[in-house]
């Protein structure tokens, strides 16, 4: 199992929260655990396919 830094998880959780429209009444721990799962999926895909998957940040129009 790969461990991620708190900063990596915080950044991913923030992106998830923003993608949901920055809801005022959300639970931070929900985003935290979803961020860990998202990072695990991305890491697994990178390992299995040898390349990084796009993220919300990289998909955003300039």
N, CA, C and O atoms as CSV, one atom per row, in Angstrom:
chain,resi,resn,atom,element,x,y,z
A,1,UNK,N,N,0.843,-1.171,0.000
A,1,UNK,CA,C,0.000,0.000,0.000
A,1,UNK,C,C,0.894,1.243,0.000
A,1,UNK,O,O,1.884,1.308,0.729
A,2,UNK,N,N,0.540,2.199,-0.807
A,2,UNK,CA,C,1.295,3.436,-0.900
A,2,UNK,C,C,0.731,4.448,0.083
A,2,UNK,O,O,-0.482,4.625,0.188
A,3,UNK,N,N,1.613,5.094,0.785
A,3,UNK,CA,C,1.198,6.156,1.691
A,3,UNK,C,C,1.390,7.489,0.982
A,3,UNK,O,O,2.333,7.671,0.212
A,4,UNK,N,N,0.490,8.403,1.252
A,4,UNK,CA,C,0.555,9.731,0.658
A,4,UNK,C,C,0.746,10.747,1.767
A,4,UNK,O,O,0.303,10.535,2.896
A,5,UNK,N,N,1.396,11.833,1.452
A,5,UNK,CA,C,1.606,12.871,2.457
A,5,UNK,C,C,0.278,13.573,2.748
A,5,UNK,O,O,-0.637,13.571,1.925
A,6,UNK,N,N,0.200,14.163,3.920
A,6,UNK,CA,C,-0.992,14.934,4.270
A,6,UNK,C,C,-1.225,16.052,3.264
A,6,UNK,O,O,-2.368,16.372,2.938
A,7,UNK,N,N,-0.145,16.643,2.775
A,7,UNK,CA,C,-0.262,17.725,1.796
A,7,UNK,C,C,-0.876,17.217,0.488
A,7,UNK,O,O,-1.728,17.888,-0.095
A,8,UNK,N,N,-0.452,16.038,0.024
A,8,UNK,CA,C,-1.033,15.452,-1.194
A,8,UNK,C,C,-2.525,15.187,-1.011
A,8,UNK,O,O,-3.331,15.472,-1.898
A,9,UNK,N,N,-2.879,14.642,0.141
A,9,UNK,CA,C,-4.283,14.330,0.421
A,9,UNK,C,C,-5.091,15.615,0.536
A,9,UNK,O,O,-6.192,15.711,-0.006
A,10,UNK,N,N,-4.543,16.608,1.245
A,10,UNK,CA,C,-5.237,17.879,1.404
A,10,UNK,C,C,-5.510,18.533,0.047
A,10,UNK,O,O,-6.603,19.043,-0.198
A,11,UNK,N,N,-4.506,18.510,-0.824
A,11,UNK,CA,C,-4.651,19.109,-2.159
A,11,UNK,C,C,-5.734,18.386,-2.957
A,11,UNK,O,O,-6.573,19.026,-3.590
A,12,UNK,N,N,-5.715,17.069,-2.929
A,12,UNK,CA,C,-6.713,16.284,-3.662
A,12,UNK,C,C,-8.111,16.502,-3.081
A,12,UNK,O,O,-9.079,16.633,-3.830
A,13,UNK,N,N,-8.222,16.541,-1.749
A,13,UNK,CA,C,-9.521,16.779,-1.109
A,13,UNK,C,C,-10.068,18.150,-1.494
A,13,UNK,O,O,-11.266,18.306,-1.734
A,14,UNK,N,N,-9.184,19.138,-1.551
A,14,UNK,CA,C,-9.601,20.474,-1.948
A,14,UNK,C,C,-10.128,20.469,-3.383
A,14,UNK,O,O,-11.144,21.101,-3.671
A,15,UNK,N,N,-9.450,19.769,-4.275
A,15,UNK,CA,C,-9.909,19.689,-5.668
A,15,UNK,C,C,-11.275,19.013,-5.763
A,15,UNK,O,O,-12.123,19.435,-6.548
A,16,UNK,N,N,-11.487,17.976,-4.975
A,16,UNK,CA,C,-12.792,17.316,-4.954
A,16,UNK,C,C,-13.876,18.266,-4.449
A,16,UNK,O,O,-14.962,18.343,-5.023
A,17,UNK,N,N,-13.573,18.981,-3.380
A,17,UNK,CA,C,-14.506,19.945,-2.807
A,17,UNK,C,C,-14.853,21.032,-3.819
A,17,UNK,O,O,-16.017,21.401,-3.969
A,18,UNK,N,N,-13.836,21.541,-4.509
A,18,UNK,CA,C,-14.075,22.558,-5.539
A,18,UNK,C,C,-14.905,22.009,-6.689
A,18,UNK,O,O,-15.791,22.700,-7.192
A,19,UNK,N,N,-14.636,20.780,-7.115
A,19,UNK,CA,C,-15.373,20.160,-8.218
A,19,UNK,C,C,-16.861,20.005,-7.876
A,19,UNK,O,O,-17.707,19.957,-8.768
A,20,UNK,N,N,-17.169,19.926,-6.579
A,20,UNK,CA,C,-18.559,19.818,-6.134
A,20,UNK,C,C,-19.212,21.187,-5.947
A,20,UNK,O,O,-20.356,21.269,-5.498
A,21,UNK,N,N,-18.510,22.243,-6.280
A,21,UNK,CA,C,-19.066,23.577,-6.177
A,21,UNK,C,C,-18.868,24.234,-4.823
A,21,UNK,O,O,-19.601,25.150,-4.450
A,22,UNK,N,N,-17.866,23.755,-4.089
A,22,UNK,CA,C,-17.532,24.306,-2.772
A,22,UNK,C,C,-18.728,24.319,-1.816
A,22,UNK,O,O,-19.084,25.375,-1.293
A,23,UNK,N,N,-19.344,23.173,-1.587
A,23,UNK,CA,C,-20.524,23.150,-0.710
A,23,UNK,C,C,-20.191,23.607,0.713
A,23,UNK,O,O,-19.177,23.211,1.287
A,24,UNK,N,N,-21.060,24.442,1.262
A,24,UNK,CA,C,-20.839,24.981,2.604
A,24,UNK,C,C,-21.036,23.922,3.687
A,24,UNK,O,O,-20.332,23.935,4.697
A,25,UNK,N,N,-21.958,23.033,3.495
A,25,UNK,CA,C,-22.329,22.079,4.542
A,25,UNK,C,C,-21.752,20.710,4.267
A,25,UNK,O,O,-22.438,19.707,4.465
A,26,UNK,N,N,-20.534,20.637,3.826
A,26,UNK,CA,C,-19.893,19.351,3.556
A,26,UNK,C,C,-19.047,18.939,4.749
A,26,UNK,O,O,-18.661,19.768,5.573
A,27,UNK,N,N,-18.767,17.655,4.826
A,27,UNK,CA,C,-17.914,17.118,5.882
A,27,UNK,C,C,-16.520,16.920,5.314
A,27,UNK,O,O,-16.336,16.179,4.348
A,28,UNK,N,N,-15.547,17.576,5.909
A,28,UNK,CA,C,-14.176,17.508,5.417
A,28,UNK,C,C,-13.618,16.103,5.374
A,28,UNK,O,O,-12.843,15.764,4.481
A,29,UNK,N,N,-14.011,15.276,6.341
A,29,UNK,CA,C,-13.479,13.915,6.352
A,29,UNK,C,C,-13.980,13.101,5.168
A,29,UNK,O,O,-13.286,12.192,4.714
A,30,UNK,N,N,-15.180,13.410,4.653
A,30,UNK,CA,C,-15.662,12.721,3.445
A,30,UNK,C,C,-14.720,12.987,2.279
A,30,UNK,O,O,-14.333,12.066,1.560
A,31,UNK,N,N,-14.358,14.240,2.099
A,31,UNK,CA,C,-13.444,14.599,1.013
A,31,UNK,C,C,-12.060,14.011,1.264
A,31,UNK,O,O,-11.377,13.602,0.325
A,32,UNK,N,N,-11.649,13.969,2.519
A,32,UNK,CA,C,-10.339,13.425,2.874
A,32,UNK,C,C,-10.243,11.959,2.446
A,32,UNK,O,O,-9.283,11.565,1.784
A,33,UNK,N,N,-11.240,11.153,2.826
A,33,UNK,CA,C,-11.205,9.728,2.486
A,33,UNK,C,C,-11.388,9.494,0.987
A,33,UNK,O,O,-10.782,8.584,0.421
A,34,UNK,N,N,-12.215,10.307,0.350
A,34,UNK,CA,C,-12.356,10.192,-1.112
A,34,UNK,C,C,-11.065,10.582,-1.808
A,34,UNK,O,O,-10.718,10.012,-2.843
A,35,UNK,N,N,-10.349,11.549,-1.248
A,35,UNK,CA,C,-9.067,11.959,-1.827
A,35,UNK,C,C,-8.057,10.821,-1.744
A,35,UNK,O,O,-7.309,10.587,-2.693
A,36,UNK,N,N,-8.029,10.120,-0.628
A,36,UNK,CA,C,-7.106,8.981,-0.496
A,36,UNK,C,C,-7.420,7.934,-1.547
A,36,UNK,O,O,-6.513,7.415,-2.197
A,37,UNK,N,N,-8.703,7.616,-1.723
A,37,UNK,CA,C,-9.093,6.634,-2.740
A,37,UNK,C,C,-8.724,7.107,-4.142
A,37,UNK,O,O,-8.271,6.311,-4.964
A,38,UNK,N,N,-8.913,8.378,-4.418
A,38,UNK,CA,C,-8.564,8.937,-5.720
A,38,UNK,C,C,-7.061,8.827,-5.974
A,38,UNK,O,O,-6.635,8.451,-7.066
A,39,UNK,N,N,-6.268,9.157,-4.964
A,39,UNK,CA,C,-4.810,9.052,-5.101
A,39,UNK,C,C,-4.381,7.602,-5.286
A,39,UNK,O,O,-3.472,7.321,-6.068
A,40,UNK,N,N,-5.021,6.684,-4.580
A,40,UNK,CA,C,-4.692,5.258,-4.736
A,40,UNK,C,C,-5.015,4.765,-6.147
A,40,UNK,O,O,-4.230,4.034,-6.752
A,41,UNK,N,N,-6.185,5.174,-6.667
A,41,UNK,CA,C,-6.550,4.771,-8.036
A,41,UNK,C,C,-5.556,5.328,-9.044
A,41,UNK,O,O,-5.112,4.623,-9.951
A,42,UNK,N,N,-5.209,6.606,-8.877
A,42,UNK,CA,C,-4.266,7.241,-9.806
A,42,UNK,C,C,-2.901,6.548,-9.736
A,42,UNK,O,O,-2.282,6.273,-10.765
A,43,UNK,N,N,-2.444,6.272,-8.524
A,43,UNK,CA,C,-1.148,5.612,-8.351
A,43,UNK,C,C,-1.177,4.212,-8.977
A,43,UNK,O,O,-0.214,3.796,-9.622
A,44,UNK,N,N,-2.271,3.498,-8.786
A,44,UNK,CA,C,-2.403,2.153,-9.355
A,44,UNK,C,C,-2.375,2.204,-10.883
A,44,UNK,O,O,-1.726,1.379,-11.526
A,45,UNK,N,N,-3.080,3.173,-11.457
A,45,UNK,CA,C,-3.100,3.304,-12.914
A,45,UNK,C,C,-1.716,3.664,-13.439
A,45,UNK,O,O,-1.280,3.144,-14.466
A,46,UNK,N,N,-1.031,4.549,-12.735
A,46,UNK,CA,C,0.323,4.919,-13.152
A,46,UNK,C,C,1.238,3.695,-13.111
A,46,UNK,O,O,2.066,3.496,-14.000
A,47,UNK,N,N,1.080,2.890,-12.084
A,47,UNK,CA,C,1.904,1.687,-11.958
A,47,UNK,C,C,1.547,0.677,-13.064
A,47,UNK,O,O,2.431,0.090,-13.689
A,48,UNK,N,N,0.247,0.488,-13.291
A,48,UNK,CA,C,-0.195,-0.520,-14.259
A,48,UNK,C,C,0.023,-0.092,-15.709
A,48,UNK,O,O,0.344,-0.920,-16.561
A,49,UNK,N,N,-0.151,1.196,-15.989
A,49,UNK,CA,C,-0.076,1.662,-17.369
A,49,UNK,C,C,1.169,2.481,-17.670
A,49,UNK,O,O,1.416,2.830,-18.825
A,50,UNK,N,N,1.946,2.789,-16.656
A,50,UNK,CA,C,3.216,3.474,-16.863
A,50,UNK,C,C,3.114,4.934,-17.203
A,50,UNK,O,O,4.069,5.522,-17.709
A,51,UNK,N,N,1.959,5.539,-16.931
A,51,UNK,CA,C,1.840,6.975,-17.179
A,51,UNK,C,C,0.825,7.570,-16.216
A,51,UNK,O,O,-0.035,6.874,-15.677
A,52,UNK,N,N,0.948,8.854,-16.018
A,52,UNK,CA,C,0.045,9.556,-15.108
A,52,UNK,C,C,-1.304,9.788,-15.770
A,52,UNK,O,O,-1.386,10.061,-16.968
A,53,UNK,N,N,-2.355,9.674,-14.975
A,53,UNK,CA,C,-3.682,10.009,-15.461
A,53,UNK,C,C,-3.896,11.505,-15.306
A,53,UNK,O,O,-3.292,12.134,-14.437
A,54,UNK,N,N,-4.759,12.083,-16.150
A,54,UNK,CA,C,-5.020,13.513,-16.009
A,54,UNK,C,C,-5.720,13.800,-14.684
A,54,UNK,O,O,-6.462,12.960,-14.174
A,55,UNK,N,N,-5.487,14.973,-14.137
A,55,UNK,CA,C,-6.132,15.403,-12.906
A,55,UNK,C,C,-7.076,16.532,-13.212
A,55,UNK,O,O,-7.086,17.058,-14.325
A,56,UNK,N,N,-7.867,16.909,-12.238
A,56,UNK,CA,C,-8.782,18.050,-12.408
A,56,UNK,C,C,-7.991,19.291,-12.800
A,56,UNK,O,O,-8.423,20.053,-13.666
A,57,UNK,N,N,-6.832,19.503,-12.169
A,57,UNK,CA,C,-6.018,20.682,-12.473
A,57,UNK,C,C,-5.534,20.695,-13.914
A,57,UNK,O,O,-5.587,21.728,-14.581
A,58,UNK,N,N,-5.064,19.550,-14.395
A,58,UNK,CA,C,-4.500,19.519,-15.742
A,58,UNK,C,C,-5.578,19.546,-16.818
A,58,UNK,O,O,-5.291,19.859,-17.974
A,59,UNK,N,N,-6.839,19.215,-16.443
A,59,UNK,CA,C,-7.937,19.230,-17.416
A,59,UNK,C,C,-8.588,20.600,-17.534
A,59,UNK,O,O,-9.352,20.850,-18.466
A,60,UNK,N,N,-8.290,21.482,-16.595
A,60,UNK,CA,C,-8.932,22.794,-16.577
A,60,UNK,C,C,-8.491,23.615,-17.781
A,60,UNK,O,O,-7.311,23.645,-18.127
A,61,UNK,N,N,-9.475,24.293,-18.427
A,61,UNK,CA,C,-9.095,25.142,-19.564
A,61,UNK,C,C,-8.272,26.326,-19.107
A,61,UNK,O,O,-8.455,26.840,-18.004
A,62,UNK,N,N,-7.367,26.751,-19.963
A,62,UNK,CA,C,-6.482,27.885,-19.626
A,62,UNK,C,C,-7.126,29.191,-19.975
A,62,UNK,O,O,-6.533,30.249,-19.763
